[in-house]
Amino acid sequence: MANNKRTVAVALQYDPETGKAPIVSAGGYGYIAEKILELAFAAGVKVRQDADLAEILAAIDLDSEIPPEAFAAVAEILSYIYELNASVKEDFAAS
């Protein structure tokens, strides 16, 4: 059976200094989603696959805060990214 799901991608922007929820800074389907992913990979941005969450976030207006129902999932992703960044810094400092 063929997979008919279209590609969806969302970029979030988060500034922990503000105390505000992350905002959706980019999002789209198909070609736009592929370009978002291409730019993320080229910039070394960590990418996490979660199709259900991406679908929810793609429906949000750009520059809008994520909805409360997405807080837990996004917090988990941010925690994962912070851990990756910390390990990269430790590896770099040890070199």
Helices and strands as residue ranges (DSSP letters): E 8-13, E 23-29, H 31-42, H 51-58, G 68-70, H 71-94
